Amino acid sequence: MLDGVEGGTPQDGDLVIGGGRTPPPADLNLLRTFLAVYRSGSFTAAAPLLGLSQPTVTAQIRTLEQQTGRELFTRLPRGAEPTHLAHDLAEQIAGPLDALASLGGRSTVLTGRAIPVHLAGPAELLCARALPALASLVAEGLRLRITMGLTDPLLDALGAGHHDLVIATRRPGGRALTSLPLADEDYVLVASPDWARRIRERLAADGPCAAVRDVPLITYAEDLPIARRYWRNVFGKRLTAQAAVTVPDLRGAVSAVAAGAGYSVLPRYLCQDELTSGGLVLLHEPDEPPLNTLFLVQRPGADANPDVARVRERLQRAARTW
């Protein structure tokens, strides 16, 4: 008997969790919602999977908790942590609901493989490296939802349950998010062959800092984040130039520089084809090029979807050659 609820002993078909039970008949919609929250790790993440609003998901979970007389999730600032009673309930219902959902070949958010993996990261890296690495998994049935953006807002969204995995340009602080080093990207100072010829003598005589002083700078943002870091780490100097062109996608910077607009500091992986073909020329080759470590960051509870682990493992394997 539930605390304060009369009901006698459980009957066949009742769901028993931690000494309590749901009054028969159990509402399948509530159980589907519960399983989506359990597997996605948050009310917010479960809502689009179910085609419901977040308030509706919250209301349904509250109703199920009232019916069972037990708290199923601990509400956190970033997500929802299943209680031990929720683990018990998920163990009882996951198999039957997954089997029901798969009848006739239909897929829903209840089956582990049917839940899309939400992957986020820098646009350039996702397009040039991550998506090609995951293509064969997609051909095998993987569903992906890609979000592109800057690391800090993506990590905030990951903590709130909007993503499963984020490729981040820095390691997140704290212990709430699990991260592992993925790859090191190095940066190169490049220009078009025409600009390289025009400043060749000055490069030889005065070095790259002086040689590019009158060459237009193509960069990612107005504060020159990548170029400033290169100047500081390689030359030990402060970059005082102003951007001639800012483009918030480094693929655009590659195109502009290759077309003769000026010079830039770019990730080597993104312009390797142009360097190999001669479309871009290295202006400087330091003994130790500046490196930036990329991290693969995972939301707590994301492994409830087995495809998250498949994506993580495939990215780790592919990153060895990036």
JOTAGI-V24962 format. One record per helix or strand of 3 or more residues. SS is the DSSP state (H for helix, E for strand). FROM is the first residue (numbers start at 0). TO is the last residue. Records with the same first field share a line. If there is no record, write none. Layout:
BEGIN
SS=FROM-TO ; FROM-TO
END
This chain:
BEGIN
E=14-16 ; 19-21 ; 72-75 ; 78-81 ; 116-120 ; 143-147 ; 164-167 ; 177-190 ; 216-218 ; 242-245 ; 262-266 ; 280-283 ; 290-297
H=27-39 ; 42-49 ; 53-67 ; 83-100 ; 102-104 ; 111-113 ; 122-138 ; 150-158 ; 192-197 ; 199-205 ; 207-210 ; 224-234 ; 249-257 ; 267-276 ; 301-303 ; 305-318
END
